[in-house]
Amino acid sequence: MHYGKQGSRFMAPFVEALVGPAVHDGDDVLDVACGTGFATRAAAHAAGPSGKITGSDLNPSMVAMARSIRGQTPTEIDWHEASALDLPFSDRSFDSVISQQGIQFFPEVEAGG
């Protein structure tokens, strides 16, 4: 998998464990609390060119950083600024939903599960 340059040595095993079983070719994927998009970009590679990838984070600086990182992914990533507790998507809009190291930052952890 391709993860981008930032943190690849440290984060790659965690991203692989998260994305590998959850994301398949052609999936529509939502990465909740995506941060700088490390797992989001890995999901884009796993879903391939027929997949649709969306990254969402509450922090506008994280979303801006994710957008600014230019990498080669097989599909365009759609970035959104939104709370994990009030996402702007319809129920069952995605085949897979992932979140790497995001849930500990939710103001109501139980609501994010």
LOPA-115601 format. One line per 4 residues: number of its first residue (from 1); their letters; for each residue x, y, z of N, C-alpha, C, O. Coordinates in Angstrom, 2 decimals, always signed. Example, Ala and Ser with C-alpha at 12.3 -4.5 7.8 and 13.67 -1.06 7.14 Angstrom:
BEGIN
1) AS) +13.19/-5.69/+7.80/+12.30/-4.50/+7.80/+13.20/-3.30/+7.80/+14.24/-3.32/+8.46  +12.85/-2.25/+7.08/+13.67/-1.06/+7.14/+12.90/+0.03/+7.87/+13.41/+1.14/+8.04 .
END
This chain:
BEGIN
1) MHYG) +0.84/-1.19/+0.00/+0.00/+0.00/+0.00/+0.87/+1.24/+0.00/+2.03/+1.21/+0.43  +0.30/+2.32/-0.49/+0.99/+3.60/-0.50/+0.34/+4.50/+0.55/-0.89/+4.62/+0.60  +1.15/+5.13/+1.37/+0.62/+5.91/+2.48/+1.02/+7.38/+2.43/+0.52/+8.18/+3.22  +1.90/+7.75/+1.54/+2.45/+9.09/+1.57/+3.73/+9.08/+2.39/+4.04/+8.07/+3.03 .
5) KQGS) +4.46/+10.15/+2.38/+5.78/+10.18/+3.01/+5.73/+10.37/+4.52/+6.53/+9.77/+5.24  +4.79/+11.19/+5.02/+4.80/+11.51/+6.44/+4.46/+10.31/+7.29/+3.39/+9.72/+7.14  +5.35/+9.95/+8.19/+5.11/+8.91/+9.17/+4.99/+7.50/+8.63/+4.50/+6.61/+9.33  +5.41/+7.26/+7.40/+5.14/+5.97/+6.78/+5.77/+4.80/+7.53/+5.14/+3.75/+7.66 .
9) RFMA) +6.97/+4.94/+8.00/+7.61/+3.83/+8.72/+6.87/+3.48/+10.01/+6.66/+2.30/+10.31  +6.48/+4.48/+10.75/+5.82/+4.26/+12.03/+4.37/+3.84/+11.86/+3.92/+2.91/+12.52  +3.65/+4.50/+11.00/+2.21/+4.29/+10.90/+1.79/+3.17/+9.95/+0.67/+2.66/+10.07  +2.63/+2.79/+9.02/+2.25/+1.81/+8.00/+1.64/+0.54/+8.57/+0.61/+0.10/+8.05 .
13) PFVE) +2.19/-0.08/+9.61/+1.57/-1.31/+10.11/+0.15/-1.08/+10.65/-0.72/-1.93/+10.48  -0.06/+0.06/+11.29/-1.38/+0.36/+11.84/-2.39/+0.64/+10.73/-3.53/+0.18/+10.78  -1.95/+1.39/+9.74/-2.82/+1.70/+8.60/-3.17/+0.42/+7.85/-4.32/+0.21/+7.47  -2.19/-0.41/+7.63/-2.42/-1.67/+6.92/-3.41/-2.55/+7.68/-4.29/-3.16/+7.07 .
17) ALVG) -3.28/-2.61/+9.00/-4.20/-3.41/+9.81/-5.62/-2.85/+9.77/-6.59/-3.60/+9.87  -5.74/-1.55/+9.63/-7.05/-0.91/+9.57/-7.67/-1.02/+8.18/-8.81/-1.47/+8.03  -6.92/-0.63/+7.18/-7.45/-0.54/+5.82/-7.56/-1.90/+5.14/-8.56/-2.17/+4.47  -6.56/-2.75/+5.32/-6.53/-4.04/+4.63/-7.82/-4.84/+4.72/-8.36/-5.23/+3.68 .
21) PAVH) -8.33/-5.10/+5.92/-9.55/-5.90/+6.03/-10.83/-5.13/+5.72/-11.86/-5.74/+5.43  -10.79/-3.81/+5.77/-12.02/-3.01/+5.68/-12.33/-2.48/+4.30/-13.50/-2.26/+3.97  -11.31/-2.28/+3.47/-11.51/-1.60/+2.19/-11.19/-2.55/+1.04/-10.14/-3.19/+1.01  -12.13/-2.62/+0.09/-11.97/-3.50/-1.06/-12.07/-2.71/-2.36/-12.57/-1.58/-2.38 .
25) DGDD) -11.60/-3.30/-3.42/-11.63/-2.67/-4.72/-13.04/-2.18/-5.05/-14.01/-2.93/-4.96  -13.14/-0.91/-5.43/-14.41/-0.32/-5.82/-15.26/+0.21/-4.68/-16.34/+0.74/-4.93  -14.80/+0.10/-3.45/-15.58/+0.57/-2.30/-15.70/+2.09/-2.27/-14.81/+2.81/-2.72  -16.81/+2.55/-1.71/-16.99/+3.94/-1.31/-16.63/+3.98/+0.17/-17.25/+3.29/+0.98 .
29) VLDV) -15.63/+4.78/+0.52/-15.06/+4.75/+1.86/-15.11/+6.12/+2.51/-14.83/+7.14/+1.87  -15.47/+6.15/+3.79/-15.41/+7.36/+4.60/-14.37/+7.16/+5.68/-14.41/+6.17/+6.41  -13.42/+8.10/+5.78/-12.44/+8.11/+6.86/-12.86/+9.22/+7.82/-12.73/+10.40/+7.50  -13.36/+8.83/+8.98/-13.85/+9.78/+9.99/-12.67/+10.20/+10.87/-11.86/+9.36/+11.28 .
33) ACGT) -12.59/+11.48/+11.17/-11.47/+12.03/+11.95/-10.17/+11.71/+11.22/-9.23/+11.16/+11.81  -10.12/+12.06/+9.95/-9.03/+11.65/+9.05/-7.71/+12.35/+9.32/-6.67/+11.89/+8.83  -7.71/+13.43/+10.06/-6.46/+14.14/+10.30/-5.84/+14.59/+9.00/-6.51/+15.20/+8.17  -4.57/+14.29/+8.81/-3.86/+14.71/+7.59/-4.09/+13.74/+6.43/-3.53/+13.93/+5.35 .
37) GFAT) -4.90/+12.72/+6.64/-5.30/+11.85/+5.55/-4.40/+10.65/+5.28/-4.44/+10.08/+4.19  -3.61/+10.27/+6.25/-2.69/+9.14/+6.08/-3.46/+7.87/+5.70/-3.14/+7.23/+4.70  -4.46/+7.50/+6.50/-5.26/+6.30/+6.22/-6.19/+6.53/+5.03/-6.51/+5.59/+4.30  -6.61/+7.76/+4.83/-7.50/+8.09/+3.71/-6.82/+7.77/+2.38/-7.43/+7.16/+1.50 .
41) RAAA) -5.57/+8.18/+2.26/-4.82/+7.91/+1.02/-4.58/+6.42/+0.84/-4.61/+5.92/-0.29  -4.32/+5.71/+1.93/-4.15/+4.25/+1.84/-5.47/+3.61/+1.38/-5.45/+2.67/+0.59  -6.60/+4.11/+1.89/-7.90/+3.59/+1.47/-8.13/+3.85/-0.01/-8.73/+3.03/-0.70  -7.66/+4.98/-0.51/-7.80/+5.29/-1.94/-7.06/+4.26/-2.79/-7.56/+3.84/-3.83 .
45) HAAG) -5.90/+3.85/-2.34/-5.15/+2.82/-3.07/-5.84/+1.47/-2.98/-5.89/+0.73/-3.97  -6.38/+1.15/-1.82/-7.06/-0.14/-1.65/-8.35/-0.21/-2.46/-8.69/-1.26/-3.00  -9.07/+0.91/-2.55/-10.34/+0.95/-3.29/-10.12/+1.05/-4.79/-10.98/+0.67/-5.58  -8.97/+1.57/-5.19/-8.64/+1.66/-6.60/-9.40/+2.74/-7.34/-10.15/+3.51/-6.74 .
49) PSGK) -9.21/+2.81/-8.65/-9.79/+3.90/-9.45/-11.32/+3.89/-9.50/-11.92/+4.93/-9.80  -11.94/+2.77/-9.23/-13.41/+2.75/-9.26/-14.01/+3.05/-7.89/-15.23/+3.11/-7.76  -13.17/+3.23/-6.87/-13.65/+3.57/-5.53/-13.93/+5.06/-5.40/-13.54/+5.86/-6.25  -14.61/+5.40/-4.33/-14.88/+6.81/-3.99/-14.43/+7.01/-2.55/-14.88/+6.29/-1.66 .
53) ITGS) -13.54/+7.97/-2.33/-12.95/+8.15/-1.02/-13.28/+9.52/-0.47/-13.16/+10.53/-1.16  -13.71/+9.54/+0.80/-14.06/+10.78/+1.49/-13.32/+10.82/+2.82/-13.35/+9.85/+3.58  -12.68/+11.94/+3.10/-12.04/+12.16/+4.39/-12.76/+13.29/+5.10/-13.08/+14.32/+4.49  -13.00/+13.11/+6.39/-13.72/+14.12/+7.16/-13.03/+14.33/+8.50/-12.64/+13.37/+9.16 .
57) DLNP) -12.89/+15.59/+8.89/-12.28/+15.91/+10.18/-12.89/+17.21/+10.71/-13.24/+18.10/+9.93  -13.02/+17.30/+12.01/-13.57/+18.49/+12.66/-12.62/+19.68/+12.59/-13.06/+20.83/+12.54  -11.32/+19.41/+12.59/-10.30/+20.44/+12.65/-10.00/+21.00/+11.26/-9.48/+20.28/+10.41  -10.30/+22.28/+11.01/-10.06/+22.85/+9.69/-8.59/+22.82/+9.28/-8.28/+22.70/+8.09 .
61) SMVA) -7.68/+22.92/+10.24/-6.25/+22.87/+9.91/-5.83/+21.49/+9.42/-5.00/+21.37/+8.52  -6.41/+20.46/+10.00/-6.12/+19.10/+9.55/-6.64/+18.87/+8.14/-5.95/+18.29/+7.30  -7.85/+19.34/+7.87/-8.43/+19.19/+6.53/-7.60/+19.97/+5.51/-7.34/+19.48/+4.41  -7.17/+21.17/+5.88/-6.33/+21.96/+4.98/-5.01/+21.25/+4.71/-4.54/+21.24/+3.57 .
65) MARS) -4.41/+20.67/+5.73/-3.16/+19.93/+5.55/-3.39/+18.71/+4.65/-2.60/+18.44/+3.75  -4.47/+17.98/+4.89/-4.78/+16.80/+4.07/-4.93/+17.19/+2.61/-4.41/+16.51/+1.72  -5.63/+18.28/+2.36/-5.82/+18.76/+0.97/-4.50/+19.16/+0.33/-4.31/+19.00/-0.88  -3.59/+19.69/+1.14/-2.34/+20.23/+0.59/-1.32/+19.14/+0.24/-0.40/+19.39/-0.53 .
69) IRGQ) -1.47/+17.96/+0.79/-0.52/+16.89/+0.53/-0.83/+16.29/-0.83/-1.87/+15.67/-1.04  +0.08/+16.48/-1.72/-0.09/+15.99/-3.08/+0.56/+14.63/-3.20/+1.75/+14.47/-2.95  -0.21/+13.69/-3.58/+0.31/+12.35/-3.78/-0.46/+11.70/-4.90/-1.51/+12.19/-5.31  +0.05/+10.64/-5.37/-0.64/+9.94/-6.45/-1.56/+8.91/-5.85/-1.12/+7.92/-5.26 .
73) TPTE) -2.84/+9.15/-6.00/-3.85/+8.18/-5.60/-4.66/+7.84/-6.85/-4.80/+8.68/-7.74  -5.18/+6.64/-6.92/-5.90/+6.23/-8.13/-7.25/+6.90/-8.31/-7.87/+6.79/-9.36  -7.70/+7.59/-7.30/-8.98/+8.30/-7.37/-8.88/+9.59/-6.57/-8.09/+9.68/-5.63  -9.66/+10.57/-6.92/-9.69/+11.85/-6.20/-10.29/+11.62/-4.81/-11.20/+10.82/-4.64 .
77) IDWH) -9.76/+12.33/-3.82/-10.30/+12.26/-2.46/-11.12/+13.51/-2.20/-10.68/+14.63/-2.48  -12.30/+13.31/-1.65/-13.21/+14.39/-1.31/-13.03/+14.71/+0.17/-13.34/+13.87/+1.02  -12.54/+15.91/+0.49/-12.26/+16.29/+1.88/-13.38/+17.15/+2.43/-13.89/+18.03/+1.75  -13.78/+16.88/+3.69/-14.86/+17.64/+4.35/-14.44/+18.04/+5.75/-13.76/+17.29/+6.45 .
81) EASA) -14.87/+19.23/+6.16/-14.73/+19.64/+7.56/-16.07/+19.37/+8.22/-17.07/+20.01/+7.90  -16.09/+18.42/+9.16/-17.34/+18.06/+9.83/-17.04/+17.30/+11.11/-16.03/+16.61/+11.22  -17.93/+17.43/+12.07/-17.84/+16.68/+13.31/-18.22/+15.22/+13.06/-19.14/+14.93/+12.29  -17.52/+14.32/+13.71/-17.85/+12.90/+13.61/-19.23/+12.63/+14.18/-19.86/+11.61/+13.86 .
85) LDLP) -19.72/+13.51/+15.03/-21.02/+13.33/+15.66/-22.16/+13.94/+14.86/-23.32/+13.79/+15.21  -21.82/+14.64/+13.77/-22.84/+15.28/+12.93/-22.34/+15.31/+11.49/-22.11/+16.39/+10.92  -22.18/+14.14/+10.91/-21.63/+14.05/+9.56/-22.67/+14.44/+8.51/-23.85/+14.14/+8.68  -22.24/+15.10/+7.44/-23.18/+15.56/+6.41/-23.47/+14.52/+5.32/-23.59/+14.86/+4.14 .
89) FSDR) -23.58/+13.26/+5.72/-23.81/+12.19/+4.76/-25.03/+11.38/+5.17/-25.34/+11.26/+6.36  -25.72/+10.85/+4.21/-26.88/+10.00/+4.49/-26.41/+8.67/+5.08/-25.29/+8.22/+4.81  -27.27/+8.07/+5.88/-26.97/+6.74/+6.41/-26.74/+5.77/+5.26/-27.40/+5.86/+4.22  -25.83/+4.87/+5.46/-25.52/+3.80/+4.49/-24.99/+4.34/+3.16/-25.19/+3.72/+2.11 .
93) SFDS) -24.32/+5.50/+3.20/-23.75/+6.10/+1.99/-22.43/+5.46/+1.59/-21.96/+5.65/+0.46  -21.83/+4.70/+2.49/-20.50/+4.17/+2.26/-20.46/+2.66/+2.46/-21.23/+2.10/+3.25  -19.57/+2.01/+1.73/-19.36/+0.57/+1.91/-18.53/+0.30/+3.16/-18.75/-0.69/+3.85  -17.59/+1.19/+3.43/-16.69/+1.04/+4.58/-16.50/+2.39/+5.24/-16.44/+3.43/+4.58 .
97) VISQ) -16.40/+2.36/+6.57/-16.08/+3.56/+7.35/-14.89/+3.20/+8.23/-14.92/+2.21/+8.96  -13.85/+4.01/+8.14/-12.64/+3.77/+8.94/-12.35/+5.00/+9.79/-12.83/+6.09/+9.50  -11.57/+4.79/+10.84/-11.10/+5.90/+11.66/-9.83/+5.43/+12.36/-9.86/+4.49/+13.16  -8.74/+6.08/+12.06/-7.47/+5.73/+12.68/-7.13/+6.78/+13.72/-6.93/+7.95/+13.38 .
101) QGIQ) -7.05/+6.40/+14.94/-6.68/+7.28/+16.05/-7.58/+8.50/+16.15/-7.10/+9.59/+16.49  -8.85/+8.35/+15.86/-9.76/+9.48/+15.94/-10.71/+9.40/+17.11/-11.05/+10.42/+17.70  -11.15/+8.21/+17.44/-12.22/+8.07/+18.43/-11.85/+8.64/+19.79/-12.72/+9.11/+20.52  -10.57/+8.60/+20.16/-10.18/+9.13/+21.47/-10.38/+10.64/+21.56/-10.34/+11.21/+22.65 .
105) FFPE) -10.58/+11.30/+20.41/-10.79/+12.74/+20.41/-12.27/+13.13/+20.34/-12.60/+14.31/+20.42  -13.15/+12.14/+20.19/-14.58/+12.44/+20.13/-15.05/+12.98/+21.47/-14.68/+12.43/+22.51  -15.85/+14.05/+21.48/-16.33/+14.58/+22.76/-17.27/+13.59/+23.46/-17.36/+13.61/+24.69  -17.95/+12.75/+22.71/-18.81/+11.71/+23.27/-18.41/+10.40/+22.60/-18.93/+10.06/+21.53 .
109) VEAG) -17.51/+9.68/+23.21/-16.96/+8.47/+22.59/-18.05/+7.47/+22.24/-18.00/+6.84/+21.18  -19.04/+7.30/+23.12/-20.11/+6.34/+22.87/-20.91/+6.71/+21.62/-21.38/+5.82/+20.91  -21.07/+7.97/+21.34/-21.83/+8.41/+20.17/-21.09/+8.12/+18.86/-21.70/+8.05/+17.80  -19.79/+7.96/+18.94/-19.00/+7.72/+17.74/-18.90/+6.26/+17.36/-18.34/+5.94/+16.31 .
113) G) -19.42/+5.36/+18.19/-19.28/+3.93/+17.93/-20.30/+3.33/+17.07/-20.26/+2.12/+16.80 .
END
